[in-house]
C-alpha cells in the first residue's frame, strides 16, 4: 500500500501568520495534536504540535540556569500564556521537517515516524503539501487490511 492510498487529503493547516492562540484554538477545535505550517502558495514551512505549544510555556535550560528564581513558582508559569498568546507560529514551530512522497510505501512512512519519534508526516509532491499521513492512520489501515478489523 502506498502513502497516497492512506493519507488525509484535506488536512488542517496553519498559516505562517497564525499566533499561539490561533494555533491552540485550531488544534483544540479539530481534535488534532499537530499540523503543517504553510505559506500563501502552499509551500511547507514547518510543523507545529501540542508539544511545541507546551514547550514554549517552559524556560529554555540556559534561561533557567541563569535565573532559577524566576521559574521557581510553577503556578505563575500559567501566566506566561498571556505573554505568548500573540507570538507568531514561526517563532516556535519545528523547522526541521521530515516529509514523504505520495508513492512511498506506508510501512516506510511508519518506520520514519518511529525512528524520528514523530506522529505525522507531511506528504509533499513537487514542493507542495498535498496531504498528511499519521501513525494512527497507518496503524488502523494495516490492522483493518491484514487482520480484518
PyMOL commands that set and color helices and strands:
alter all, ss='L'
color gray80, all
select helices_A, chain A and resi 3-6+20-30+50-55+61-66+68-71+74-77+80-84+89-92+106-116+135-147
alter helices_A, ss='H'
color red, helices_A
select strands_A, chain A and resi 13-15+34-38+44-49+99-100+120-125+128-134
alter strands_A, ss='S'
color yellow, strands_A
deselect
rebuild
show_as cartoon
